[in-house]
Amino acid sequence: MSVDESAVCNIYRRLLHQLVKSLENDLRMMVVIELLNNGPLSFRALGRRLRVNYRRLNEALRHLASTGIIQVYTVKISPTKSYRFYHVSEAYLPILKTLLIVEDREYREHR
């Protein structure tokens, strides 16, 4: 009995989708969803949108940046002043967009 490759891909996609749905309450997933929906955001903008403590947000962003899921862009305004912006990595962007199709009303319910 041969298994069609597209059927296997669909099974894996459904499994990953269910796994991601179960992790939506995790702050790291909330950050990834927010960055997918609203593009590059600063640390302060993410904190305000997610209404979360800055320590927890900093920990989540460091973890995501170390895994390579998000990229950190630093813009230097002056020699002493710089701003950091966070964006989903281009390598993971198409995969995450297909897995995390989240409508705004669904996302607002979890907040």
N, C-alpha and C positions, 0 to 999 in steps of 0.2 A: 504494500500500500504506500504510494508515494504522496508526500505532502507538498502542496503547492507553496512556493516561496512567498507569494503575496499573502496567502492565508496566514503563514507564520508571522510575517511582518505585521499584519493586522492584529494578531493575538498579542504580540509584543507591544504594539502601540496602545492597545486597550489596557494591558497590564500596567504600562508606565503611566498612562492617564489616570488610572485608579490610584496608583501609588502617589502621584502628585496631588490628586484631590484629597487624599488622606493627610498630606503634609501642608495643606493650605493654611492652617492655623499657626504654623511655625513662622517665626519672624523672617527667616531667610527666604522662604517661599514668598512671603508678602513683599519683600524687597524686590525679588526677581520679577514678580507680576507687576509691581508698580513701575519698575524700569522698562519693562516691555511695553506697557500701555502709554507711558508718558515720556519716554526717551531719556536722554542724559539729565540727571538731577544732581543738585548739590547735596551735601550732608544735611544741611539745615532744612532744605525743601523736603527731603525724604523723612526727616524726623517729624516735621509738621504734618505731612500727608498721612503718615502712618500713626501719628499720635502715640509715639513710643518714647521711652526713656533713651537719652543719648548714649548712655553706657551700653545698653542692650543693642542699640543700632550699630554702634562702633564695633562691637564684638561680631555681630552678624556680617557686617561689611568686610571686616578683616578675613573672616572665614571664607566668604564668597570670593574675595580677591585672591586668596592663597590657592583656591582650587581652580581659578582661571575662568570662572563663570562670568564674573563682571570685570571690567577694566576700570582703572582709576586714571583719570586725566587731571594733571595739575597745570593750572594756568597761573603764571607769575605776573602779578600786577606791579610789584616793585621788588627790590632785593629782599625786603623783609615780609612782604605780604603775598600770599598765594591762596588760591581757591582750588578745591578738589571737586571734580564732577565724576559721577559714576554712571557707567553704561554697560549693557549686556555685551559680552564678547561676540565678535562677528562670527566666530567659529560655532558658537552654540545658538545663535539667533534663529536660524531656520528650524532647528529641532525644537527649541523652546516654544516658538510660535505655533507649531503644529500641536504640541502637547498641551500648552497652556492657553487654549482658546477660552478666555474668560470674559464674559460680558460684564459690563460695568455694574449692572444691578446685582449679579451674583457676587461680585467682589465687595460691593458695599454691604451686603448682608453679613459677610464674615468680619467686617470691621466692627 
